[in-house]
């Protein structure tokens, strides 16, 4: 399904604006130098009480259903 961008142009599969936004935010995160800290926080979370919840969320994401909506509907 096509989606309209804020400037009115139509984007379908492979959104250029979403890619540009992701790349910008990723570069900003890397410039902050917080990668090691974020990795330590993630490792600690996996050793905490929330580990099961995090692993379940990871499995949903890998299954292609991050919102837990079940199988895709077809008409």
C-alpha positions in Angstrom: 0.0 0.0 0.0 1.3 3.5 -0.9 1.7 6.1 1.8 1.8 9.8 1.4 4.8 11.7 2.7 4.5 15.0 4.5 5.4 16.9 1.3 2.6 15.1 -0.6 4.7 12.7 -2.6 3.8 9.1 -2.7 6.1 6.4 -1.3 5.6 2.7 -1.5 7.9 -0.2 -0.6 11.3 1.1 0.5 10.5 4.5 1.9 13.3 6.9 1.2 12.2 9.4 3.9 12.1 6.6 6.5 15.5 5.4 5.5 16.9 9.0 5.7 15.4 9.5 9.1 16.8 6.2 10.4 20.2 7.0 9.1 20.2 10.5 10.6 19.1 9.2 14.0 21.6 6.3 13.9 24.4 8.7 13.1 23.4 11.1 15.9 23.3 8.2 18.4 26.8 7.0 17.3 28.2 10.6 17.6 27.0 10.8 21.2 29.3 7.9 22.1 26.7 6.0 24.0 27.0 2.7 22.3 29.1 1.0 25.0 26.8 2.3 27.7 23.7 1.1 25.8 25.3 -2.4 25.3 26.0 -2.7 29.0 22.4 -1.6 29.8 21.1 -4.2 27.4 23.3 -7.0 28.9 22.1 -6.1 32.4 18.5 -6.2 31.3 19.0 -9.7 29.9 20.2 -10.8 33.3 17.3 -9.2 35.1 13.7 -10.0 35.9 12.6 -8.6 32.5 14.7 -11.1 30.5 11.8 -13.4 29.7 9.7 -10.4 28.4 12.6 -9.1 26.3 13.2 -12.5 24.8 9.5 -12.9 24.0 9.5 -9.4 22.3 12.6 -10.4 20.3 10.9 -13.6 19.1 7.9 -11.7 18.0 10.0 -9.3 16.0 12.0 -12.0 14.4 8.7 -13.7 13.5 7.6 -10.6 11.6 4.8 -9.8 14.0 6.2 -7.2 16.4 2.7 -5.8 17.3 1.4 -9.3 18.0 -1.4 -9.0 15.5 -1.3 -12.6 14.3 -1.3 -13.8 10.7 -1.7 -11.3 7.9 -5.3 -11.1 6.7 -6.0 -11.8 3.1 -9.1 -11.1 1.1 
